[in-house]
Amino acid sequence: MRWAEQTVEREKLRALPGYREARVRTFEAPEALDTRFYEVRARSALNRVPNASRLPFRWTVNPYRGCSHACVYCFARPTHTYLGLNAREDFEREIVVKVNVPEVLRAELARPSWGHEHVALGTNTDPYQWVEGRYRLMEGIWEALRDARNPCSVLTKSPLVLRDTALLRQIAERAGFAASFSVPTLDEKAWRATEPHTPHPRKRLEAVAELNRAGIPTGILIAPLIPGVNDSPRQVERIVEIATAAGAVSIGGIALHLRGEVRAIFFDWLRAHRPDLVPRYERLYAGGAYAPPAERARLQALVRRARGDPPCAAGARPPDAAVERFRRAGDGGPAAAEPAPAYAGGFQQRLF
């Protein structure tokens, strides 16, 4: 039952910046203890990506803000500060749920002015995080996109997406669709330390195989690549080996970047879990949010070698054929992160 094992807190309603009011809900489930869900009614569903000239899509939909996956490196953490919440524990435990997104999206897609541009999901927080199993917003979102014959894609860390296989296949046939799973590591210790509440990486790779068998083009991102944590050649090679066997239509990678509050959060994690890496990171990220070009080139070469790509000339940055195939199949690839509507500055992930 959709609303089984749930309670509404005594405070009932609470104001959040950008929303008229929010009903605060909790669930009596082990996975959701100490987590509050703010049910809000969104004014819009389609979010335009700022500075989209270098991206293969300009529109996204985010049914949730905040994410219970609790990935220590998550680039979306700073968006929570625009709700009057913090980028640390609040981002993981105070989740905004846009309960009317499917209906609003359907209305927006029906506007005569809408150009049926590609819509990407999972570019900010994971639409298949734990609470999607209760609210089931993605089903209505996919139905709206299917009925509008609108091309779209999703990036996720959760096999829960398999629940919607039939809908995704229908979209793929009518308009164009592709999926991608983020699989940073297969190492148990690194996985639990960096993204403690995510589904097991091997389950994600099994989902890659299942979606591809269903005729839904699906690839992976080894993302983020974290120097000294998940960048050993053997780790990357094993991920690529399993993904290839699963029929992955693309295998790409993203280097870790540390923008805004994420930098302090990640450095605190390093001091607690990997103090030996602190000096290295102080050097790598001394110049800002992104690793220096030489480090990004090293990580790019690591993924290319694991894929068996031919070597390129010194200093050259070859086109990533796998990512291009994935984009043509329907997804925008690994190059974008969408800020929340209230976030004026804009920020992007970079492919290496």
C-alpha positions as a printed Julia matrix, in Angstrom:
352×3 Matrix{Float64}:
  0.0    0.0     0.0
  1.36   3.4    -0.98
  0.73   5.04    2.4
  1.44   2.08    4.7
  3.64   2.67    7.76
  3.54   6.44    7.73
  2.81   9.17   10.23
  2.41  12.92   10.11
  4.38  14.85   12.69
  2.59  16.92   15.29
  3.95  20.16   13.84
  1.98  19.3    10.67
  2.89  22.29    8.5
  6.1   24.22    8.05
  7.14  26.99    5.7
 10.02  26.46    3.26
 11.55  29.17    1.08
 10.0   29.03   -2.37
  6.95  27.04   -1.28
  3.71  28.18    0.33
  3.77  25.46    2.94
  5.09  21.98    3.52
  3.45  19.07    5.29
  6.06  17.2     7.29
  5.81  13.43    7.12
  7.81  10.62    8.7
  7.83   6.91    7.95
  8.06   4.11   10.47
 10.67   2.23    8.49
 14.28   1.43    9.45
 15.6    3.12    6.29
 13.84   6.38    7.13
 14.46   6.78   10.84
 15.46  10.35   11.73
 14.4   11.51    8.27
 11.62  14.0     7.59
  9.87  14.44    4.28
  8.43  17.82    3.35
  5.49  17.44    1.01
  5.18  20.56   -1.14
  3.23  21.58   -4.2
  5.56  22.75   -6.95
  4.61  25.62   -9.23
  6.58  24.13  -12.11
  8.13  20.8   -13.02
 10.43  21.62  -15.94
 13.62  23.37  -14.85
 15.75  25.14  -17.41
 19.47  24.43  -17.06
 21.51  27.64  -16.88
 24.59  27.99  -19.09
 23.4   25.02  -21.15
 25.32  25.88  -24.32
 27.92  23.18  -23.61
 25.35  20.59  -22.56
 23.31  18.23  -24.73
 20.06  19.08  -22.9
 18.49  22.19  -21.45
 15.66  20.85  -19.31
 15.41  18.68  -16.21
 12.8   17.46  -13.76
 13.61  16.9   -10.09
 10.8   15.38   -8.01
 12.93  15.45   -4.86
 15.33  17.9    -3.2
 17.87  16.43   -0.82
 18.89  12.8    -1.02
 18.97   9.97    1.5
 21.83   8.25   -0.39
 24.13  10.48    1.73
 27.02  10.41   -0.77
 29.79  12.39    0.88
 30.9   13.97   -2.39
 27.44  14.93   -3.73
 27.63  18.11   -5.8
 23.95  18.91   -5.08
 24.43  19.43   -1.36
 24.75  23.24   -1.57
 21.25  23.55   -3.04
 19.79  22.75    0.37
 21.07  26.02    1.79
 18.51  27.87   -0.33
 15.79  26.16    1.7
 17.24  27.41    4.98
 18.7   23.95    5.59
 22.32  22.87    5.74
 24.35  20.92    3.18
 25.45  18.28    5.66
 22.95  16.2     7.67
 19.91  18.23    6.54
 20.59  17.36    2.91
 20.38  13.67    3.86
 17.54  13.81    6.42
 15.27  16.68    5.36
 13.91  15.63    1.96
 11.56  17.79   -0.08
  8.93  15.84   -2.04
  7.12  17.65   -4.86
  3.93  15.64   -4.62
  2.22  17.22   -7.64
  5.11  17.01  -10.12
  3.51  14.45  -12.47
  0.4   16.57  -12.93
  2.31  19.82  -13.36
  4.69  18.21  -15.84
  1.82  16.86  -17.94
  0.33  20.34  -18.18
  3.68  21.91  -19.11
  4.39  19.33  -21.8
  0.97  20.06  -23.35
  1.67  23.77  -23.82
  1.81  24.83  -27.49
  5.05  26.65  -26.76
  6.84  23.52  -25.54
  9.38  22.34  -28.12
  9.64  18.67  -27.06
 13.28  19.11  -26.08
 15.17  16.4   -24.26
 14.39  16.21  -20.54
 16.96  14.71  -18.16
 16.2   13.24  -14.74
 18.69  12.46  -12.0
 20.9   15.44  -12.75
 20.55  16.89   -9.26
 19.37  14.34   -6.7
 18.49  10.72   -7.39
 14.82  10.34   -8.42
 14.99   6.7    -7.31
 16.22   7.32   -3.78
 14.55   5.36   -0.98
 11.36   7.41   -0.63
 10.41   6.97   -4.29
  9.31   3.5    -3.25
  6.6    5.19   -1.15
  5.56   8.19   -3.25
  5.96   6.57   -6.7
  6.23   9.94   -8.43
  8.38   8.62  -11.25
  5.59   6.5   -12.68
  3.47   9.58  -13.32
  6.46  11.49  -14.66
  7.3    8.74  -17.16
  3.65   8.48  -18.19
  3.52  12.2   -18.92
  6.72  12.05  -20.98
  5.5    8.94  -22.82
  2.15  10.46  -23.69
  3.84  13.64  -24.9
  6.3   11.56  -26.96
  9.1   13.52  -25.35
 12.73  12.25  -25.42
 14.26  11.86  -21.99
 16.84  10.07  -19.86
 17.69   9.18  -16.29
 20.84   8.89  -14.2
 20.49   6.89  -10.99
 22.2    4.67   -8.43
 19.15   2.55   -7.72
 17.81  -0.66   -9.27
 14.36   0.62   -8.24
 14.23   2.0   -11.78
 13.51  -1.57  -12.91
 10.01  -1.17  -11.49
  9.26   1.16  -14.4
 10.77  -0.96  -17.16
  7.54  -1.22  -19.16
  7.08   2.55  -19.17
 10.7    3.17  -20.12
 10.46   0.74  -23.0
  7.37   2.56  -24.27
  9.19   5.89  -24.15
 12.21   4.41  -25.92
  9.96   3.18  -28.72
  7.95   6.39  -29.07
 10.38   9.19  -28.41
 13.89   8.05  -27.44
 15.16   7.16  -24.01
 18.35   6.01  -22.29
 19.4    5.25  -18.74
 22.72   5.4   -16.94
 23.88   4.08  -13.57
 26.56   5.69  -11.48
 28.99   2.98  -10.33
 32.03   4.6    -8.71
 33.5    1.46   -7.15
 33.01  -2.23   -6.42
 35.19  -2.12   -3.33
 32.95  -2.76   -0.32
 34.88  -0.52    2.04
 35.09   2.42   -0.35
 31.42   2.05   -1.29
 30.12   2.08    2.27
 32.43   4.9     3.32
 31.59   7.28    0.48
 27.91   6.55   -0.32
 26.58   4.74    2.74
 22.87   4.47    1.91
 23.02   3.55   -1.76
 22.09   0.17   -3.26
 24.98  -2.24   -3.76
 27.08  -1.41   -6.86
 26.76  -4.95   -8.19
 22.97  -4.65   -8.03
 23.27  -1.56  -10.22
 25.31  -3.48  -12.78
 22.75  -6.26  -12.75
 20.1   -3.62  -13.49
 22.19  -2.39  -16.44
 22.01  -5.87  -17.92
 18.31  -6.22  -17.26
 17.39  -2.89  -18.86
 19.52  -3.6   -21.91
 17.86  -7.0   -22.27
 14.52  -5.16  -22.2
 15.62  -3.0   -25.14
 16.36   0.11  -23.08
 19.83   1.51  -23.89
 21.68   1.74  -20.61
 25.25   2.68  -19.74
 27.35   3.5   -16.7
 29.4    6.31  -15.27
 32.35   5.6   -13.04
 31.53   8.71  -11.12
 33.07  10.34   -9.38
 36.62   9.11   -9.76
 38.22   9.94   -6.42
 42.03   9.97   -6.48
 43.48   7.48   -4.03
 40.07   5.96   -3.24
 38.59   4.33   -6.34
 41.06   5.08   -9.12
 43.23   1.98   -9.09
 43.44   0.46  -12.6
 42.2   -2.9   -11.36
 39.08  -1.35   -9.79
 38.21   0.52  -12.96
 38.99  -2.44  -15.21
 36.69  -4.71  -13.21
 33.79  -2.25  -13.42
 34.31  -1.9   -17.16
 34.53  -5.68  -17.57
 31.21  -6.3   -15.82
 29.49  -3.35  -17.51
 30.61  -4.56  -20.92
 29.23  -8.01  -20.2
 25.98  -6.31  -19.17
 25.74  -4.71  -22.61
 26.41  -1.15  -21.45
 25.94   1.25  -24.36
 28.38   3.7   -22.81
 31.08   3.71  -20.16
 32.25   7.12  -19.04
 33.76   8.78  -16.01
 33.67  12.01  -14.03
 36.47  13.36  -11.9
 35.59  14.46   -8.38
 34.88  18.14   -8.0
 34.42  20.03   -4.75
 32.33  23.14   -5.13
 30.95  25.27   -2.32
 30.12  23.54    0.93
 31.05  20.15   -0.53
 34.72  20.98   -0.22
 34.63  21.29    3.58
 32.37  18.25    3.91
 34.67  16.1     1.82
 37.82  17.28    3.59
 36.21  16.47    6.94
 35.51  12.99    5.57
 39.14  12.64    4.47
 40.42  13.6     7.91
 38.16  11.0     9.51
 38.59   8.14    7.01
 41.69   8.79    4.91
 43.98  11.26    6.68
 46.84   9.96    4.54
 45.22  11.6     1.5
 44.71  15.07    2.98
 48.05  16.54    1.74
 47.42  15.14   -1.74
 43.98  16.75   -1.91
 45.25  20.02   -0.58
 47.58  20.08   -3.57
 45.09  18.79   -6.13
 42.32  21.21   -5.2
 44.41  24.18   -4.2
 43.31  26.02   -7.32
 39.58  25.59   -6.88
 36.74  23.12   -7.22
 38.29  21.04   -9.99
 41.38  18.9   -10.12
 44.16  20.26  -12.36
 44.12  19.3   -16.07
 46.95  16.79  -15.67
 45.0   14.86  -13.03
 41.81  14.89  -15.09
 43.81  13.64  -18.08
 45.21  10.82  -15.96
 41.71   9.74  -14.95
 40.47  10.03  -18.51
 43.28   7.79  -19.72
 42.47   5.29  -16.97
 38.92   4.84  -18.23
 39.97   4.82  -21.86
 42.52   2.08  -21.27
 39.99   0.0   -19.36
 37.57   0.34  -22.27
 40.27  -0.71  -24.7
 40.21   2.57  -26.61
 43.18   3.3   -28.89
 45.78   5.66  -27.44
 45.58   9.28  -28.5
 48.29  11.79  -29.33
 49.93  13.61  -26.45
 47.88  16.57  -25.34
 44.87  15.58  -27.41
 41.43  15.1   -25.94
 39.69  12.58  -28.18
 35.93  12.5   -28.57
 34.39   9.95  -26.27
 32.63   7.68  -28.74
 30.85   5.76  -26.01
 29.41   8.91  -24.51
 28.38  10.17  -27.95
 26.53   6.91  -28.63
 24.8    7.26  -25.31
 23.75  10.82  -26.08
 22.33   9.8   -29.43
 20.42   7.01  -27.7
 18.63   9.59  -25.62
 20.68  10.77  -22.67
 22.74  13.86  -22.11
 25.74  11.94  -20.9
 27.68  12.74  -17.77
 28.26  16.45  -18.21
 25.49  18.18  -16.32
 24.08  18.88  -12.92
 20.98  20.98  -12.58
 20.7   23.52   -9.78
 17.5   23.96   -7.87
 15.29  26.75   -9.27
 16.31  29.17   -6.52
 20.01  28.67   -7.14
 21.11  31.59   -9.25
 24.78  30.89   -9.7
 24.58  27.6   -11.56
 27.14  24.81  -11.48
 28.14  21.9   -13.64
 29.87  18.61  -13.37
 32.73  18.22  -15.82
 33.64  15.16  -17.75
 37.25  14.91  -16.57
